Amino acid sequence: RMVRELITQGAEGRVYEEEWLGRKVVIKQRFPKKYRHPELDSHISKERMKAEARALTRCRSFGIKTPAVYDVDFEKNEIIMEKIQNSITLRNYIYETSNNESPESKLNILAEKIGKVLANLHGNHIIHGDLTTSNMLLVQPYDASEIVVIDFGLSSVDERAEDKAVDLYVLERAILSTHPNTDKMVEVLLAEYAKAGGKAAQEVVKRLDEVRLRGRKKLCFG
Amino acid sequence: MADASFLCKWLKILFIADKGGGVVKRMQLQLINNLLYRLPLHGKLLKHGVECHLILCPMIVSTFQVLVAVNRAVRALRRKSMTTRSVYAEIIFNLSPTKSITDSLKRFGLGDDDQNILAVVIDESDISTLVDKLNSQVKGQICMLEEINMLTDEENIIKTYKMKSSEIQKGNIEDSVISRMACKDFLVMN
């Protein structure tokens, strides 16, 4: 039986891998923030966990692939969820693909997939909050895989175009700054998003222009 | 009521529920088929001191689902935070998509016509004795635990848990059911 193994540690908490009730799982554990008043901290932590578990489950109901939520423990501040096996991050996939011959067609196909998924996500008024290529996965065989969206720890629900545009902007910046020669890919992504998402999505893309003009000041970090 | 006289083939899994957080209970799942006489909830089995939790099979997607429900129930028991009054009712409640206890007992508990039941035996320590005891009293047709998949009433489950077609196409039913179970306290699915 596998003991809990630390995968990664961020500002919010730790992510472990473990075998739980016979299955390989991922455990997201939130740190208590000592500088906060303990009651407030536990409340905030609980609210964030609920938001994350909700978003994961609701996305599933819309047909967006996410890890299944297996258990939520508010005392230990843990969410136990499915471990997506045989996967890589979009980040690594783009990196690998970019190094091969004529990556354009594969990247464009990927871009369309992303556009569709985000149109679905935003169409259901879910703001991911941290859209990067590290928060999207592909499973083997990668070329044929659907996008699996993970890490809804900063997610929220909002109908307005503003937050959705910011969501897109964060992803755009993430792709363009991490991977060279991805301008076309982003174009294809946004085009597919607008096509798949209808009028509301087109509004968001329009809003995106304004967000771009505002620049870095729009991001919550950096 | 006369002896619960149904044929039993005994069954497989011995499982230790999650050790973290002090939840250490051994559990054995038995699938009992061709139940000829209705077993009142704890009935005959309880009389002989073997507490055995009985769950309606068609509503079960997988044994993992049951493990998750049991784990949660035992944890609540330990923390003295159960919603219901007994571990049995708690397990049933955990399986249900709704917050209504009566509703969950109706849906997942046994009815008069039910022939297939999943028996869950939980104890702190020596489970094999309990299971042997259960064995000696109950004669029924036991099936391989894996056969539970054949008894699943998918249509009913999809309806009960209110799953949409988009969800079923892209994912599997087990994940959908367990996600709902896990988020039940703070998420209403329409």
Interface residues (C-beta under 8 A of the other chain):
Chain A: W20 L21 G22 R23 K50 A53 R54 L56 T57 R58 R60 S61 F62 G63 I64 K65 A68 V69 Y70 D71 V72 D73 E75 K76 I80 E82 E146
Chain B: F15 A17 D18 G20 G21 F64 L67 V68 N71 R72 R75 R79 M163 K164 S166 E167 Q169 K170 G171 D175 S176 I178 S179 R180 A182 C183 D185 F186 L187 M189
